[in-house]
């Protein structure tokens, strides 16, 4: 992933590479990761091979766990990253040392910020959509 910035929507700075490694994305589009802006800083999350990473633009990437289908959102407490690990959905919350499991049977997680600053996780589970309010 690369990020190019613009102050007027017409002229862009040179694109900057996110992360330290390189990977071929030979998967579905939802496996590409995502970007958010939190307190004026760009954050990203993605998978490389089977490892999930987070990055604050200008800092070193940080490994979070193992998985696919990475989602990222910014809430009032900070950055949230969720992913599928086997059949489970895991999430890294701000300040947590380790990810937590939000379900043992799910896939294709997505995160969204709500107006009150909390995060809503939604995923596919047994042919339906399941949801959980995160903090």
CORMOHU-V947736 format. One record per residue. N is the residue number from 0. PSI is psi as a letter, one per 30 degrees, with the letter a starting at -180 (none if undefined). Layout:
# CORMOHU-V947736
<<N/PSI> <N/PSI>>
This chain:
# CORMOHU-V947736
<<0/k> <1/l> <2/k> <3/k> <4/k> <5/k> <6/f> <7/f> <8/f> <9/e> <10/k> <11/k> <12/l> <13/k> <14/k> <15/k> <16/k> <17/k> <18/l> <19/f> <20/a> <21/k> <22/l> <23/k> <24/j> <25/i> <26/a> <27/l> <28/e> <29/f> <30/g> <31/f> <32/a> <33/l> <34/k> <35/l> <36/k> <37/j> <38/h> <39/g> <40/k> <41/k> <42/k> <43/l> <44/k> <45/l> <46/k> <47/j> <48/c> <49/g> <50/k> <51/k> <52/l> <53/l> <54/k> <55/k> <56/k> <57/f> <58/l> <59/k> <60/l> <61/k> <62/k> <63/e> <64/a> <65/k> <66/a> <67/l> <68/i> <69/k> <70/k> <71/k> <72/l> <73/k> <74/a> <75/f> <76/f> <77/a> <78/k> <79/k> <80/k> <81/l> <82/l> <83/k> <84/j> <85/c> <86/g> <87/l> <88/k> <89/l> <90/k> <91/k> <92/l> <93/k> <94/f> <95/k> <96/e> <97/l> <98/l> <99/l> <100/k> <101/f> <102/l> <103/f> <104/i> <105/l> <106/l> <107/h> <108/k> <109/l> <110/k> <111/k> <112/k> <113/l> <114/f> <115/g> <116/f> <117/l> <118/k> <119/k> <120/k> <121/k> <122/l> <123/k> <124/j> <125/h> <126/g> <127/l> <128/k> <129/l> <130/l> <131/k> <132/k> <133/j> <134/none>>
